[in-house]
Amino acid sequence: MTKTVGARRIGVIGAGRVGAVLAAALRAAGHDVVAAAGESDASRRRIDALLPGVPVAKPTDVARASDLLLLTVPDDMLSNVVTMLSASGAIHADQVVVHTSGRHGLAVLEPARAVGARTVALHPAMTFTGTEVDLPRLTGCVFGVTADEGDRALAESLVADLGGTPMWVREDHRTLYHAGLAHGANHLVTLVAEAMEILSAAGAADPAATLRPLLTAALDNALEDGDAALTGPIVRGDVETVRAHVADLSTTAPHTLPSYVAMARATLDRAVTDGRILPIRAAAILRVLDAADSPAAPTPRDRQSR
């Protein structure tokens, strides 16, 4: 493949699900991935599969070999990695250092900037499998980007090479941005997994197939219409249905009850705010949810047994 204008020598440290995929996408766009660091067997398998021919090297060697360093290590490790590489001289002046953390902005890269590197925070708003399946998913993916004014063109170019669209995020809004994504995507997985467990307990042979059309429609409607897409017993004010849900979950799938109650409260709050449920009905549902949160009062027989 002919290299793109401004093609760079790229090194990737942390060949996890995100790093190996982004490096492969940049390689497909014409950049030269010169080295990758990955300690686990899974990381080395990803390098072999997605970056064939790219040598595996120590992080300091990867940094020294590249003019664009891609840091895709876990959030809690990022500061130490940047500090260590900068102090050792592996990160150097005029190098571009990019991290993919959603939570962090440019502050975590300050040791690199202090030695003269250009810094960019570039987070893909996407979930990754760490396989070639992810590559076409990058097309149209939004990247949460934080960069100095002078580095915006560089950041835009990188996002374009990845097939994505930049969303500019202020430094002091990075954690909030990441919380929104985590709340929407990570907690959705937990919610769906619990719903499948409940349906299995109800006798569904294929709970995923049962949920798929409903969840697909609900997600599309929510993204399009927000709160107006809410349906179900809480919005209708069906107090006894909610009471029955709580009773059955408490006996059959008690580990799902706390999240059911928490999401029911949040749903009730939103329905009350937009006036879709009568206050008297809302108060009755809230009493049901409060009772589900409280340990049952001991009966006279319980007291005697003590």
N, C-alpha and C positions, 0 to 999 in steps of 0.2 A: 504494500500500500504506500502511495505517495504521502510523505509527511505533510501535516498541516503547516501553514505559515505560523511561525513562532513555536514549532515543535520543541519539546523540552525533554531532558533526561530526567525521568521520574523514578524516585525510590519510594517504596511503601513500607512502613513499619507498622506491623500488626495486620497480618494477612488473615483477618477474620472474615466473617460473612460480608461485611461492607467493604473492607479494604481491597480484597482480591477482585471483587466485582468492579469497583470504581477504577482500579488500575487496569483491568482488562478493557473497560470501556474507553479509557484514555489511550490505551495502546491501539485499539481499533480506530480511534480518531486520528492516528498518525504520530502519537508521541512514543518515545522510546523508554520503556520500562527497563531500567538497568539492573535493579536489584530489589529483593524483598526480604524482610525479616519476619519470621514466624517460628515460634518455638514448639508449638504443639503438633502432634501428628495430623490433626485435622487441618491446621493451617498449611502444613507442607503438602497435604493432598490437594488443597484448594489452589496452591501455587502451581502444582503440576498440572491440574486440570484447566485452570483459567489463564495461567501465565506460563505456558510451556516454553522452556529454554531460558527462563529468567533465573539467574543464580540466587540461591538463598545465602544470606550473609548476616553478620552481626549488625545490630542497629547502627553503631558508629560507622561501620563501613558503608552501609546503605546511605546514610546521610552524606558522607563525604563524596560518594559517587554521583550524587544527583544535584540538579539545579532546581528541581521542584520536589520537595519532600512531603509526602502524604502520610500524616499521622492518624491512624485509625485504631488506636488503642482504647481500652475502656476509659470512661470519664475520670474515674478516680486515680488512674495511672498517668494521665496526660501531663499534669504539672511536673511530676518527677522525671518523666521521659524528656520533656523539653529542657528542663534545668540541666539534666545530665548531659544531653547532647550539646547544649550550648557551652557548658563549662569545659567540655572536652575538646572544643574546637571543631567538632563534626558539623555543627551548623555554623555557617559563615556569612559574611557580608554579601549582599545581592542575591542570596538564595531565596527562593519562595518556599515558605513553610505553611502548609495547609492542614488544618485538623477538621474532622468530621463529627465532632461532638455537638449534640443539640443544645446541651446545657451551657457549654462554655462559649465565650466570645473571644475577643482579642487579648484580654488581660492575661489569660493563661499562657499566651505565647510571648509575653513580655521579655523573658530571657533571650529568646531568639531575636526579637526586635532590637534588644540592647546590643547585640553583636552585629547589627546591620542587615538582618534578614527582613524581607517583606512578608507580612503575615495576613492570612485569610482564614476565617471560620466559615465552613461550607458543609451544611448538614442536609442530607437527602431525607425528605419527608416520605419515607418508604420503608416497608419491612423487607428483609432480605433472607433468602435461603442459603446464600453463599455458593450458588451454582449458576450455570449459564442461563437458567430460566429467568434470572433477574435482569439480564442485559436489556431485553426489549422493554421491560417495565420502567427503565430509566427515561424513556421517551415521554416527554411531557411532565416528568416528575418535578415537583417544586423543591428547590433547595433553599433552606434558610441561610442567608449569607450576611456576614458582618465583615466589613473591610473599611480601611481608611479611604478617604475620597480619592487619593491618588492611585489606589489599587482596585478601584471598582471595575475599570475596563478589563483588567486581568481576571478578576473574579467572574465577570460576565462571560469572558472567553472560555474559561474552564467549564462553567455550567453549560454553555452552548456545546462544547465538545462532548459533554456527557449526555446531551440530548434533552436537558432540563430547562426549567424556567426559574430565574432568581426571585426570591422574596427577600427584600432587605429588612433585616432585623436589627434594631438598636442594641447596643452593647448591654444596656440595663434591662432589656426585655428578653434576653436569651433564655433565661430559666422559665419565664412565663410562656414563651413560645414552645419550649420543649414540654412543659407540663400539659399544654393543650393537646399536643400530639400523643403523649403517653396516656393521658386520660381517655382520649378517643380510641386509640388503637390497642394498647396493651390491656386496658381494662375491658375492652370489647371482647378480647380473646377469652378472658376469665369469665365474663358474662355468658358468652356462647357455650363455653365448655360446661358451665353449671347448668344451663338450659338443656343441653344434651343429656346430662346425667339425670335430670328430672324426668325428661321424656323417656329415657331408658327405664327408669323406675316405674313409669306409667305403662310400659309394655311396648314402646316403639322399637321395632326391629332395626330401623335405620333412622335414628334421630337427626342426623345431618340432612338427609333427604327431606325429612319433615320440615325442618327449619329453613332450608335454603331459600325457597321462594318467598316465604314470609319475611326473612331477614333482608333479603335483597331488596324487596319492595320497601320495607321500613327504612333501610339505609338511604335508598334513593330519595324517598319522600322527605326524610329528615334533612338531608343535604340541600334539598330544593326549597323546603318550606319551613324548616325549623320547628318551633313548638306547634305550629298548626298541623303538623303530621301526627301528633299524639292521638292514639286511639286506646281502647281497652277499658277495663273496669274502673280505674281511678278517675279518668276523665269523665266517664259516664256516671260516677258517683255510686257505683255498685258496692255498697258497704259489705253486704253479706258475702259477695264473691271474694273480696279481699280477705275477709275473716276466714273463709273456707280455705283459701290459698295458704294463709299463715298456719292454720291448724294442720293441714296435710303435710306441708313442708317440715313443720316442727317434729313430726313423727316419722316421716319417710326419708327426708333429705335434710336433716337439721343443719348440716354444714353450709347449705345454700341460704338459710334463713337470714343471716345478717346482711348479705348483699341484697337480697330481695327487699328487706325492710328499708335499707339505706336508699336504694333506687326508687322504691315506692314513695318515700318521703320527698325525694328530689322531684319526682314526677308530680306529686301533689302540690308542692310549692309552685311549680311552673303553671300548673292548671289553675291554681287559685289566682296567681298574678295576672293571667290573661283572661280571667272571668269565665272560664269554661266549666266551673263546678260551683254549685251553691254552697255558701259558707256552712250551712248546717250539715250538709253531706261531707264536706271537707273535715269538719270537726269530728264527725263520727269515724271517718277513716283514720284520722290521726290518733284517736283513742285506741283503735285496733292495733295500729303500729306501735304505739307506746306500750301497750300490754305485751306485745311480742318481744319488746326490748327488755322488759322487766322480768326478773325471776318470779316464778309463781309463788304466791303467798302460801305458807304452810297451812295445811288443813288441820283440824283438831286431831285426826289420827296421826298425822306427821308429828305433832307436838308430843303426843303420848309416847310415840316410839322413841323419842329422844330422852 
